[in-house]
Amino acid sequence: MTINKYVVELWHEPGISPLSNASSRKMANRTHEKLPGLMEKRGMKMIGAYHLDPEHRSILIFEAKTVEDVRDVLYESGFMHWCDGRIFPTTPLSEMHKWAVAQEPI
């Protein structure tokens, strides 16, 4: 099965930031504890994790078999309890360029 790359954007409101909210901090700690086991269970790998300073946003980059695996890990780990998010399937720019130049222009 093909391994694909997915970029996940997560964000939350300042009032529920783990930086300042004790309940959110507990949830975030549990989320980060669960994450490795859930990824291993699905054969996933996180290849990048970045906080977008000073925003309450993060970017995670996963290698996974399916978008459903990424979605399920986000829910089961707890991210979706304290974050909103988007999952973006990716295509290498070199492949996208080849595809684009093969299209008939308007």
Secondary structure, DSSP 4 states (H G I P E B T S, - for coil): ---EEEEEEEE--GGG-TTT-HHHHHHHHHHHHHHHHHHHHTT-EEEEEEEETTTTEEEEEEEES-HHHHHHHHHHHTHHHH-EEEEEE---HHHHHHHHHTSPP-
